[in-house]
């Protein structure tokens, strides 16, 4: 699990950024945390983007990440949560970060990135 530095934590707090760490996601469930995050980003804004950090995925399933930490999210659960963005006119951008092909086995993590993109793509 990523540990925020004191400077990062202070900056995020001063900006009023709501941070969802893995402990909270495990306790509440991804869907519940995602619903809260969507409520926050939709409030008083014309649009929002999502940044998907592949390091959040479990490296047992997706090894091609920069900083593998056991116990992360499963691809299917993340894709299911993100699929709720499909057709949302306020959803305007997505980035996928922290892919490391040197750690990749086969194309599993690249396939995960494709599944994530597929989850938000209109049918």
The first five atom37 places (N, CA, C, CB, O) and aatype in JSON, in Angstrom:
{
  "aatype": [20, 20, 20, 20, 20, 20, 20, 20, 20, 20, 20, 20, 20, 20, 20, 20, 20, 20, 20, 20, 20, 20, 20, 20, 20, 20, 20, 20, 20, 20, 20, 20, 20, 20, 20, 20, 20, 20, 20, 20, 20, 20, 20, 20, 20, 20, 20, 20, 20, 20, 20, 20, 20, 20, 20, 20, 20, 20, 20, 20, 20, 20, 20, 20, 20, 20, 20, 20, 20, 20, 20, 20, 20, 20, 20, 20, 20, 20, 20, 20, 20, 20, 20, 20, 20, 20, 20, 20, 20, 20, 20, 20, 20, 20, 20, 20, 20, 20, 20, 20, 20, 20, 20, 20, 20, 20, 20, 20, 20, 20, 20, 20, 20, 20, 20, 20, 20, 20, 20, 20, 20, 20, 20],
  "atom_mask": [
    [1, 1, 1, 1, 1],
    [1, 1, 1, 1, 1],
    [1, 1, 1, 1, 1],
    [1, 1, 1, 1, 1],
    [1, 1, 1, 1, 1],
    [1, 1, 1, 1, 1],
    [1, 1, 1, 1, 1],
    [1, 1, 1, 1, 1],
    [1, 1, 1, 1, 1],
    [1, 1, 1, 1, 1],
    [1, 1, 1, 1, 1],
    [1, 1, 1, 1, 1],
    [1, 1, 1, 1, 1],
    [1, 1, 1, 1, 1],
    [1, 1, 1, 1, 1],
    [1, 1, 1, 1, 1],
    [1, 1, 1, 1, 1],
    [1, 1, 1, 1, 1],
    [1, 1, 1, 1, 1],
    [1, 1, 1, 1, 1],
    [1, 1, 1, 1, 1],
    [1, 1, 1, 1, 1],
    [1, 1, 1, 1, 1],
    [1, 1, 1, 1, 1],
    [1, 1, 1, 1, 1],
    [1, 1, 1, 1, 1],
    [1, 1, 1, 1, 1],
    [1, 1, 1, 1, 1],
    [1, 1, 1, 1, 1],
    [1, 1, 1, 1, 1],
    [1, 1, 1, 1, 1],
    [1, 1, 1, 1, 1],
    [1, 1, 1, 1, 1],
    [1, 1, 1, 1, 1],
    [1, 1, 1, 1, 1],
    [1, 1, 1, 1, 1],
    [1, 1, 1, 1, 1],
    [1, 1, 1, 1, 1],
    [1, 1, 1, 1, 1],
    [1, 1, 1, 1, 1],
    [1, 1, 1, 1, 1],
    [1, 1, 1, 1, 1],
    [1, 1, 1, 1, 1],
    [1, 1, 1, 1, 1],
    [1, 1, 1, 1, 1],
    [1, 1, 1, 1, 1],
    [1, 1, 1, 1, 1],
    [1, 1, 1, 1, 1],
    [1, 1, 1, 1, 1],
    [1, 1, 1, 1, 1],
    [1, 1, 1, 1, 1],
    [1, 1, 1, 1, 1],
    [1, 1, 1, 1, 1],
    [1, 1, 1, 1, 1],
    [1, 1, 1, 1, 1],
    [1, 1, 1, 1, 1],
    [1, 1, 1, 1, 1],
    [1, 1, 1, 1, 1],
    [1, 1, 1, 1, 1],
    [1, 1, 1, 1, 1],
    [1, 1, 1, 1, 1],
    [1, 1, 1, 1, 1],
    [1, 1, 1, 1, 1],
    [1, 1, 1, 1, 1],
    [1, 1, 1, 1, 1],
    [1, 1, 1, 1, 1],
    [1, 1, 1, 1, 1],
    [1, 1, 1, 1, 1],
    [1, 1, 1, 1, 1],
    [1, 1, 1, 1, 1],
    [1, 1, 1, 1, 1],
    [1, 1, 1, 1, 1],
    [1, 1, 1, 1, 1],
    [1, 1, 1, 1, 1],
    [1, 1, 1, 1, 1],
    [1, 1, 1, 1, 1],
    [1, 1, 1, 1, 1],
    [1, 1, 1, 1, 1],
    [1, 1, 1, 1, 1],
    [1, 1, 1, 1, 1],
    [1, 1, 1, 1, 1],
    [1, 1, 1, 1, 1],
    [1, 1, 1, 1, 1],
    [1, 1, 1, 1, 1],
    [1, 1, 1, 1, 1],
    [1, 1, 1, 1, 1],
    [1, 1, 1, 1, 1],
    [1, 1, 1, 1, 1],
    [1, 1, 1, 1, 1],
    [1, 1, 1, 1, 1],
    [1, 1, 1, 1, 1],
    [1, 1, 1, 1, 1],
    [1, 1, 1, 1, 1],
    [1, 1, 1, 1, 1],
    [1, 1, 1, 1, 1],
    [1, 1, 1, 1, 1],
    [1, 1, 1, 1, 1],
    [1, 1, 1, 1, 1],
    [1, 1, 1, 1, 1],
    [1, 1, 1, 1, 1],
    [1, 1, 1, 1, 1],
    [1, 1, 1, 1, 1],
    [1, 1, 1, 1, 1],
    [1, 1, 1, 1, 1],
    [1, 1, 1, 1, 1],
    [1, 1, 1, 1, 1],
    [1, 1, 1, 1, 1],
    [1, 1, 1, 1, 1],
    [1, 1, 1, 1, 1],
    [1, 1, 1, 1, 1],
    [1, 1, 1, 1, 1],
    [1, 1, 1, 1, 1],
    [1, 1, 1, 1, 1],
    [1, 1, 1, 1, 1],
    [1, 1, 1, 1, 1],
    [1, 1, 1, 1, 1],
    [1, 1, 1, 1, 1],
    [1, 1, 1, 1, 1],
    [1, 1, 1, 1, 1],
    [1, 1, 1, 1, 1],
    [1, 1, 1, 1, 1],
    [1, 1, 1, 1, 1],
    [1, 1, 1, 1, 1]
  ],
  "atom_positions": [
    [[0.84, -1.17, 0.0], [0.0, 0.0, 0.0], [0.89, 1.23, 0.0], [-0.96, 0.0, 1.21], [1.92, 1.28, 0.68]],
    [[0.49, 2.22, -0.77], [1.26, 3.45, -0.88], [1.17, 4.25, 0.41], [0.78, 4.29, -2.08], [0.08, 4.42, 0.97]],
    [[2.3, 4.73, 0.88], [2.32, 5.58, 2.08], [2.6, 7.02, 1.64], [3.41, 5.09, 3.1], [3.64, 7.3, 1.05]],
    [[1.68, 7.9, 1.92], [1.87, 9.3, 1.57], [2.99, 9.9, 2.39], [0.57, 10.09, 1.78], [3.12, 9.61, 3.58]],
    [[3.8, 10.72, 1.77], [4.8, 11.46, 2.53], [4.07, 12.53, 3.33], [5.89, 12.08, 1.6], [2.93, 12.87, 3.03]],
    [[4.72, 13.06, 4.33], [4.11, 14.11, 5.14], [3.75, 15.32, 4.28], [5.06, 14.53, 6.28], [2.71, 15.95, 4.48]],
    [[4.61, 15.65, 3.32], [4.35, 16.8, 2.44], [3.14, 16.54, 1.54], [5.59, 17.11, 1.58], [2.29, 17.41, 1.37]],
    [[3.07, 15.33, 0.96], [1.93, 14.99, 0.11], [0.63, 15.03, 0.91], [2.11, 13.61, -0.52], [-0.36, 15.61, 0.47]],
    [[0.65, 14.42, 2.07], [-0.54, 14.38, 2.91], [-0.99, 15.79, 3.29], [-0.27, 13.55, 4.18], [-2.18, 16.09, 3.26]],
    [[-0.05, 16.65, 3.65], [-0.37, 18.03, 4.03], [-0.96, 18.79, 2.84], [0.89, 18.75, 4.56], [-1.94, 19.51, 3.0]],
    [[-0.38, 18.63, 1.67], [-0.89, 19.31, 0.48], [-2.31, 18.84, 0.16], [0.04, 19.06, -0.72], [-3.2, 19.66, -0.07]],
    [[-2.51, 17.54, 0.14], [-3.85, 17.02, -0.17], [-4.87, 17.52, 0.85], [-3.83, 15.48, -0.19], [-5.98, 17.91, 0.48]],
    [[-4.5, 17.51, 2.12], [-5.39, 18.0, 3.17], [-5.71, 19.48, 2.96], [-4.77, 17.78, 4.56], [-6.86, 19.89, 3.06]],
    [[-4.69, 20.29, 2.67], [-4.9, 21.73, 2.49], [-5.78, 22.03, 1.28], [-3.56, 22.44, 2.35], [-6.49, 23.04, 1.26]],
    [[-5.74, 21.16, 0.28], [-6.57, 21.34, -0.92], [-7.97, 20.76, -0.76], [-5.9, 20.7, -2.1], [-8.83, 20.94, -1.62]],
    [[-8.19, 20.07, 0.35], [-9.49, 19.46, 0.59], [-9.74, 18.22, -0.24], [-10.56, 20.46, 0.3], [-10.89, 17.86, -0.49]],
    [[-8.68, 17.55, -0.67], [-8.81, 16.34, -1.5], [-9.22, 15.17, -0.62], [-7.48, 16.03, -2.23], [-8.62, 14.91, 0.42]],
    [[-10.24, 14.48, -1.05], [-10.71, 13.27, -0.34], [-9.89, 12.09, -0.87], [-12.27, 13.02, -0.56], [-9.95, 11.77, -2.05]],
    [[-9.14, 11.46, 0.0], [-8.27, 10.34, -0.37], [-8.93, 9.03, 0.08], [-6.85, 10.49, 0.27], [-9.38, 8.92, 1.22]],
    [[-9.0, 8.07, -0.82], [-9.52, 6.74, -0.51], [-8.34, 5.78, -0.53], [-10.64, 6.29, -1.54], [-7.83, 5.46, -1.6]],
    [[-7.89, 5.33, 0.63], [-6.76, 4.39, 0.65], [-7.27, 2.96, 0.56], [-5.89, 4.59, 1.93], [-8.47, 2.72, 0.69]],
    [[-6.37, 2.01, 0.34], [-6.76, 0.62, 0.15], [-7.43, 0.04, 1.39], [-5.54, -0.22, -0.21], [-8.34, -0.79, 1.27]],
    [[-7.01, 0.45, 2.56], [-7.65, -0.05, 3.79], [-9.14, 0.29, 3.79], [-6.96, 0.55, 5.04], [-9.98, -0.55, 4.11]],
    [[-9.44, 1.53, 3.42], [-10.84, 1.95, 3.37], [-11.59, 1.23, 2.26], [-10.93, 3.46, 3.17], [-12.74, 0.82, 2.45]],
    [[-10.96, 1.08, 1.12], [-11.6, 0.38, 0.0], [-11.93, -1.06, 0.4], [-10.69, 0.4, -1.26], [-13.01, -1.56, 0.1]],
    [[-10.99, -1.72, 1.07], [-11.26, -3.1, 1.53], [-12.41, -3.14, 2.54], [-9.99, -3.7, 2.16], [-13.25, -4.03, 2.5]],
    [[-12.44, -2.17, 3.43], [-13.45, -2.15, 4.48], [-14.84, -1.83, 3.9], [-13.07, -1.13, 5.55], [-15.82, -2.5, 4.24]],
    [[-14.92, -0.83, 3.05], [-16.21, -0.37, 2.53], [-16.62, -1.06, 1.24], [-16.17, 1.11, 2.3], [-17.8, -1.18, 0.93]],
    [[-15.63, -1.51, 0.49], [-15.9, -2.07, -0.83], [-15.66, -1.02, -1.9], [-17.34, -2.6, -0.91], [-15.91, 0.17, -1.69]],
    [[-15.18, -1.47, -3.03], [-14.85, -0.55, -4.13], [-16.08, 0.2, -4.61], [-14.21, -1.31, -5.29], [-16.01, 1.41, -4.85]],
    [[-17.21, -0.48, -4.77], [-18.41, 0.16, -5.31], [-18.87, 1.32, -4.42], [-19.54, -0.86, -5.45], [-19.22, 2.39, -4.93]],
    [[-18.87, 1.13, -3.12], [-19.31, 2.19, -2.21], [-18.37, 3.39, -2.26], [-19.41, 1.66, -0.77], [-18.82, 4.54, -2.31]],
    [[-17.06, 3.13, -2.24], [-16.09, 4.22, -2.33], [-16.18, 4.95, -3.66], [-14.69, 3.7, -2.13], [-16.05, 6.17, -3.72]],
    [[-16.41, 4.19, -4.73], [-16.53, 4.78, -6.06], [-17.76, 5.68, -6.14], [-16.61, 3.67, -7.14], [-17.7, 6.76, -6.73]],
    [[-18.87, 5.24, -5.54], [-20.07, 6.07, -5.51], [-19.81, 7.4, -4.8], [-21.22, 5.33, -4.81], [-20.24, 8.45, -5.27]],
    [[-19.09, 7.35, -3.67], [-18.78, 8.58, -2.95], [-17.88, 9.49, -3.79], [-18.1, 8.26, -1.6], [-18.1, 10.7, -3.86]],
    [[-16.88, 8.9, -4.42], [-15.98, 9.69, -5.26], [-16.74, 10.35, -6.41], [-14.85, 8.81, -5.82], [-16.5, 11.52, -6.72]],
    [[-17.65, 9.63, -7.05], [-18.44, 10.21, -8.13], [-19.31, 11.36, -7.63], [-19.33, 9.14, -8.78], [-19.43, 12.37, -8.31]],
    [[-19.89, 11.21, -6.47], [-20.71, 12.29, -5.91], [-19.86, 13.54, -5.69], [-21.35, 11.85, -4.58], [-20.32, 14.66, -5.94]],
    [[-18.64, 13.36, -5.24], [-17.74, 14.49, -5.0], [-17.37, 15.18, -6.31], [-16.47, 14.02, -4.28], [-17.46, 16.4, -6.41]],
    [[-16.95, 14.41, -7.32], [-16.47, 15.03, -8.56], [-17.58, 15.62, -9.41], [-15.71, 14.02, -9.37], [-17.32, 16.48, -10.25]],
    [[-18.79, 15.18, -9.2], [-19.92, 15.73, -9.98], [-20.46, 17.03, -9.39], [-21.04, 14.7, -10.06], [-21.21, 17.75, -10.05]],
    [[-20.09, 17.32, -8.16], [-20.62, 18.49, -7.45], [-19.96, 19.76, -7.97], [-20.4, 18.35, -5.93], [-18.75, 19.95, -7.81]],
    [[-20.74, 20.63, -8.59], [-20.26, 21.95, -9.0], [-19.18, 21.93, -10.06], [-19.75, 22.66, -7.82], [-18.32, 22.81, -10.07]],
    [[-19.2, 20.97, -10.96], [-18.18, 20.9, -12.0], [-18.81, 20.55, -13.34], [-17.1, 19.87, -11.63], [-19.83, 19.87, -13.4]],
    [[-18.19, 21.02, -14.4], [-18.69, 20.73, -15.74], [-18.24, 19.36, -16.22], [-18.23, 21.8, -16.72], [-18.86, 18.78, -17.12]],
    [[-17.18, 18.84, -15.64], [-16.69, 17.54, -16.07], [-15.59, 17.05, -15.16], [-16.2, 17.6, -17.5], [-15.04, 17.81, -14.36]],
    [[-15.27, 15.77, -15.3], [-14.22, 15.18, -14.48], [-13.48, 14.12, -15.27], [-14.82, 14.58, -13.19], [-13.98, 13.58, -16.26]],
    [[-12.27, 13.83, -14.81], [-11.47, 12.77, -15.39], [-11.08, 11.78, -14.31], [-10.21, 13.33, -16.07], [-11.18, 12.07, -13.12]],
    [[-10.64, 10.61, -14.75], [-10.24, 9.54, -13.83], [-8.82, 9.13, -14.19], [-11.22, 8.32, -13.9], [-8.49, 8.93, -15.35]],
    [[-7.99, 9.0, -13.17], [-6.64, 8.48, -13.34], [-6.6, 7.09, -12.73], [-5.57, 9.43, -12.69], [-6.89, 6.91, -11.55]],
    [[-6.25, 6.11, -13.55], [-6.17, 4.73, -13.07], [-4.69, 4.39, -12.91], [-6.88, 3.73, -14.07], [-3.94, 4.32, -13.89]],
    [[-4.29, 4.18, -11.68], [-2.92, 3.8, -11.35], [-2.88, 2.27, -11.3], [-2.44, 4.43, -9.98], [-3.44, 1.67, -10.38]],
    [[-2.22, 1.65, -12.27], [-2.19, 0.19, -12.33], [-1.52, -0.44, -11.12], [-1.48, -0.25, -13.59], [-1.7, -1.63, -10.87]],
    [[-0.74, 0.34, -10.36], [-0.15, -0.17, -9.12], [-1.22, -0.59, -8.11], [0.76, 0.87, -8.49], [-0.94, -1.35, -7.19]],
    [[-2.45, -0.09, -8.29], [-3.54, -0.45, -7.39], [-4.03, -1.88, -7.63], [-4.7, 0.52, -7.56], [-4.73, -2.45, -6.79]],
    [[-3.67, -2.46, -8.77], [-4.08, -3.83, -9.08], [-3.18, -4.83, -8.36], [-4.04, -4.08, -10.6], [-2.01, -4.56, -8.1]],
    [[-3.74, -5.99, -8.06], [-2.99, -7.03, -7.37], [-1.93, -7.59, -8.32], [-3.93, -8.16, -6.86], [-2.28, -8.1, -9.39]],
    [[-0.65, -7.52, -7.96], [0.41, -7.99, -8.86], [0.39, -9.51, -9.08], [1.75, -7.6, -8.3], [1.03, -10.01, -10.0]],
    [[-0.34, -10.23, -8.25], [-0.5, -11.66, -8.49], [-1.24, -11.88, -9.81], [-1.25, -12.35, -7.31], [-0.97, -12.83, -10.54]],
    [[-2.18, -11.0, -10.08], [-2.97, -11.07, -11.3], [-2.36, -10.21, -12.41], [-4.41, -10.62, -11.03], [-2.37, -10.59, -13.58]],
    [[-1.81, -9.05, -12.03], [-1.27, -8.07, -12.99], [0.15, -7.68, -12.57], [-2.18, -6.8, -13.07], [0.32, -6.72, -11.83]],
    [[1.16, -8.41, -13.03], [2.53, -8.17, -12.57], [3.23, -6.96, -13.19], [3.34, -9.37, -12.83], [4.22, -6.48, -12.65]],
    [[2.74, -6.46, -14.31], [3.45, -5.42, -15.04], [3.18, -4.02, -14.55], [3.1, -5.49, -16.47], [2.76, -3.15, -15.31]],
    [[3.43, -3.8, -13.26], [3.22, -2.48, -12.67], [4.53, -1.98, -12.08], [2.12, -2.53, -11.58], [5.46, -2.75, -11.86]],
    [[4.61, -0.7, -11.84], [5.85, -0.09, -11.36], [6.17, -0.49, -9.94], [5.75, 1.42, -11.45], [7.31, -0.87, -9.64]],
    [[5.18, -0.42, -9.06], [5.4, -0.73, -7.64], [4.39, -1.8, -7.21], [5.27, 0.56, -6.75], [3.33, -1.47, -6.69]],
    [[4.72, -3.07, -7.43], [3.77, -4.13, -7.07], [3.62, -4.29, -5.56], [4.21, -5.46, -7.68], [4.61, -4.42, -4.83]],
    [[2.37, -4.27, -5.09], [2.07, -4.47, -3.68], [0.95, -5.5, -3.6], [1.65, -3.11, -2.98], [-0.14, -5.28, -4.14]],
    [[1.2, -6.62, -2.92], [0.17, -7.66, -2.82], [-1.12, -7.14, -2.19], [0.7, -8.83, -2.01], [-1.12, -6.22, -1.38]],
    [[-2.22, -7.77, -2.59], [-3.51, -7.44, -1.99], [-4.26, -6.32, -2.66], [-3.32, -7.1, -0.58], [-5.17, -5.74, -2.07]],
    [[-3.88, -5.98, -3.88], [-4.55, -4.89, -4.57], [-5.89, -5.29, -5.16], [-3.67, -4.37, -5.66], [-6.4, -6.37, -4.91]],
    [[-6.44, -4.39, -5.95], [-7.73, -4.61, -6.59], [-7.62, -5.69, -7.66], [-8.26, -3.31, -7.19], [-6.55, -5.92, -8.23]],
    [[-8.73, -6.33, -7.93], [-8.82, -7.27, -9.04], [-9.36, -6.54, -10.26], [-9.74, -8.48, -8.67], [-10.21, -5.66, -10.16]],
    [[-8.83, -6.91, -11.4], [-9.19, -6.27, -12.67], [-10.7, -6.23, -12.87], [-8.53, -7.0, -13.83], [-11.25, -5.19, -13.22]],
    [[-11.37, -7.34, -12.66], [-12.81, -7.43, -12.92], [-13.6, -6.45, -12.05], [-13.31, -8.85, -12.67], [-14.54, -5.82, -12.54]],
    [[-13.22, -6.31, -10.79], [-13.94, -5.38, -9.91], [-13.71, -3.93, -10.32], [-13.5, -5.58, -8.45], [-14.63, -3.11, -10.29]],
    [[-12.48, -3.61, -10.71], [-12.19, -2.25, -11.15], [-12.93, -1.95, -12.44], [-10.68, -2.06, -11.34], [-13.52, -0.88, -12.58]],
    [[-12.91, -2.87, -13.39], [-13.62, -2.66, -14.65], [-15.12, -2.51, -14.4], [-13.37, -3.84, -15.61], [-15.76, -1.67, -15.03]],
    [[-15.68, -3.3, -13.49], [-17.11, -3.18, -13.18], [-17.44, -1.8, -12.62], [-17.53, -4.27, -12.18], [-18.45, -1.2, -13.0]],
    [[-16.6, -1.3, -11.72], [-16.84, 0.03, -11.15], [-16.74, 1.09, -12.25], [-15.82, 0.34, -10.02], [-17.6, 1.98, -12.34]],
    [[-15.71, 1.01, -13.06], [-15.51, 2.01, -14.11], [-16.59, 1.96, -15.18], [-14.15, 1.83, -14.74], [-16.86, 2.96, -15.83]],
    [[-17.2, 0.81, -15.38], [-18.23, 0.68, -16.42], [-19.42, 1.6, -16.14], [-18.71, -0.77, -16.53], [-20.17, 1.94, -17.05]],
    [[-19.58, 2.01, -14.9], [-20.67, 2.92, -14.56], [-20.45, 4.31, -15.13], [-20.83, 3.0, -13.04], [-21.36, 5.14, -15.12]],
    [[-19.23, 4.58, -15.62], [-18.95, 5.87, -16.24], [-19.39, 5.92, -17.71], [-17.46, 6.18, -16.14], [-19.5, 6.99, -18.3]],
    [[-19.65, 4.76, -18.27], [-20.03, 4.67, -19.69], [-21.28, 5.51, -19.93], [-20.28, 3.19, -20.11], [-22.31, 5.32, -19.28]],
    [[-21.17, 6.44, -20.86], [-22.31, 7.29, -21.22], [-22.52, 8.49, -20.31], [-23.53, 6.48, -21.21], [-23.45, 9.27, -20.53]],
    [[-21.68, 8.67, -19.31], [-21.79, 9.82, -18.39], [-21.21, 11.04, -19.1], [-21.05, 9.55, -17.02], [-20.01, 11.09, -19.36]],
    [[-22.05, 12.01, -19.41], [-21.59, 13.18, -20.17], [-20.58, 14.04, -19.41], [-22.77, 14.03, -20.57], [-19.85, 14.82, -20.03]],
    [[-20.53, 13.92, -18.08], [-19.57, 14.69, -17.3], [-18.19, 14.03, -17.28], [-20.08, 14.88, -15.88], [-17.2, 14.68, -16.94]],
    [[-18.12, 12.77, -17.64], [-16.85, 12.03, -17.68], [-16.15, 12.38, -18.99], [-17.07, 10.48, -17.55], [-16.59, 11.98, -20.06]],
    [[-15.03, 13.13, -18.89], [-14.4, 13.67, -20.1], [-13.0, 13.14, -20.39], [-14.33, 15.13, -19.99], [-12.49, 13.35, -21.49]],
    [[-12.35, 12.45, -19.43], [-10.98, 12.0, -19.67], [-10.6, 10.86, -18.74], [-10.0, 13.17, -19.51], [-11.12, 10.73, -17.63]],
    [[-9.67, 10.05, -19.21], [-9.1, 9.01, -18.36], [-7.65, 8.82, -18.76], [-9.9, 7.68, -18.49], [-7.29, 8.85, -19.93]],
    [[-6.81, 8.62, -17.74], [-5.42, 8.25, -17.98], [-5.13, 6.96, -17.24], [-4.45, 9.39, -17.53], [-5.71, 6.69, -16.19]],
    [[-4.23, 6.18, -17.81], [-3.79, 4.95, -17.16], [-2.29, 5.07, -16.99], [-4.18, 3.67, -18.0], [-1.56, 5.3, -17.95]],
    [[-1.83, 4.92, -15.75], [-0.42, 5.14, -15.43], [0.18, 3.95, -14.69], [-0.26, 6.41, -14.59], [-0.54, 3.08, -14.2]],
    [[1.49, 3.94, -14.62], [2.29, 2.97, -13.86], [2.33, 1.57, -14.48], [1.76, 2.87, -12.47], [2.39, 0.57, -13.76]],
    [[2.28, 1.5, -15.81], [2.5, 0.24, -16.51], [4.0, 0.05, -16.68], [1.77, 0.21, -17.89], [4.69, 0.96, -17.12]],
    [[4.51, -1.14, -16.33], [5.94, -1.42, -16.46], [6.11, -2.72, -17.25], [6.62, -1.54, -15.05], [5.98, -3.81, -16.69]],
    [[6.38, -2.6, -18.55], [6.5, -3.81, -19.38], [7.64, -4.73, -18.97], [6.68, -3.41, -20.81], [7.62, -5.91, -19.31]],
    [[8.63, -4.22, -18.25], [9.74, -5.07, -17.81], [9.3, -6.09, -16.76], [10.86, -4.21, -17.24], [9.95, -7.13, -16.6]],
    [[8.23, -5.81, -16.06], [7.71, -6.74, -15.05], [6.58, -7.63, -15.61], [7.2, -5.95, -13.84], [6.1, -8.54, -14.94]],
    [[6.19, -7.35, -16.81], [5.06, -8.04, -17.43], [5.34, -9.52, -17.64], [4.73, -7.39, -18.76], [6.47, -9.92, -17.91]],
    [[4.29, -10.33, -17.52], [4.34, -11.76, -17.87], [3.28, -11.97, -18.93], [4.1, -12.7, -16.6], [2.08, -11.8, -18.69]],
    [[3.73, -12.34, -20.11], [2.78, -12.42, -21.22], [2.29, -11.01, -21.52], [1.58, -13.36, -20.88], [3.09, -10.1, -21.72]],
    [[1.0, -10.86, -21.57], [0.42, -9.53, -21.79], [-0.69, -9.26, -20.77], [-0.14, -9.41, -23.23], [-1.63, -8.53, -21.06]],
    [[-0.57, -9.85, -19.59], [-1.67, -9.79, -18.63], [-2.01, -8.37, -18.19], [-1.34, -10.62, -17.43], [-3.18, -8.0, -18.15]],
    [[-1.01, -7.58, -17.87], [-1.28, -6.22, -17.38], [-1.71, -5.32, -18.53], [-0.04, -5.64, -16.68], [-2.57, -4.46, -18.36]],
    [[-1.11, -5.5, -19.69], [-1.56, -4.76, -20.88], [-3.01, -5.12, -21.18], [-0.64, -5.07, -22.11], [-3.8, -4.24, -21.54]],
    [[-3.37, -6.39, -21.04], [-4.75, -6.81, -21.24], [-5.67, -6.16, -20.2], [-4.87, -8.33, -21.16], [-6.81, -5.8, -20.51]],
    [[-5.18, -6.0, -18.98], [-5.96, -5.33, -17.94], [-6.24, -3.89, -18.33], [-5.23, -5.39, -16.59], [-7.36, -3.4, -18.16]],
    [[-5.23, -3.21, -18.85], [-5.43, -1.82, -19.31], [-6.48, -1.78, -20.41], [-4.09, -1.2, -19.81], [-7.32, -0.89, -20.45]],
    [[-6.43, -2.76, -21.31], [-7.43, -2.84, -22.37], [-8.82, -3.09, -21.81], [-7.07, -3.94, -23.35], [-9.8, -2.52, -22.3]],
    [[-8.93, -3.93, -20.79], [-10.22, -4.2, -20.17], [-10.77, -2.96, -19.48], [-10.1, -5.35, -19.16], [-11.98, -2.72, -19.49]],
    [[-9.89, -2.18, -18.89], [-10.3, -0.94, -18.23], [-10.83, 0.04, -19.26], [-9.13, -0.32, -17.45], [-11.87, 0.67, -19.05]],
    [[-10.13, 0.18, -20.38], [-10.6, 1.06, -21.45], [-11.92, 0.54, -22.01], [-9.55, 1.18, -22.57], [-12.85, 1.31, -22.27]],
    [[-12.0, -0.78, -22.19], [-13.23, -1.37, -22.7], [-14.42, -1.13, -21.78], [-13.04, -2.85, -22.9], [-15.56, -1.01, -22.24]],
    [[-14.16, -1.07, -20.48], [-15.24, -0.87, -19.51], [-15.91, 0.49, -19.66], [-14.71, -1.02, -18.11], [-17.09, 0.63, -19.36]],
    [[-15.17, 1.48, -20.11], [-15.76, 2.83, -20.22], [-16.23, 3.15, -21.64], [-14.75, 3.88, -19.78], [-16.9, 4.16, -21.87]],
    [[-15.88, 2.29, -22.57], [-16.21, 2.54, -23.98], [-17.68, 2.23, -24.24], [-15.32, 1.71, -24.9], [-18.15, 1.15, -23.88]],
    [[-18.4, 3.16, -24.85], [-19.82, 2.9, -25.16], [-19.96, 1.64, -26.02], [-20.45, 4.11, -25.88], [-19.15, 1.37, -26.9]],
    [[-21.0, 0.9, -25.73], [-21.26, -0.34, -26.47], [-21.71, -0.07, -27.87], [-22.31, -1.17, -25.77], [-21.97, -1.0, -28.63]]
  ]
}
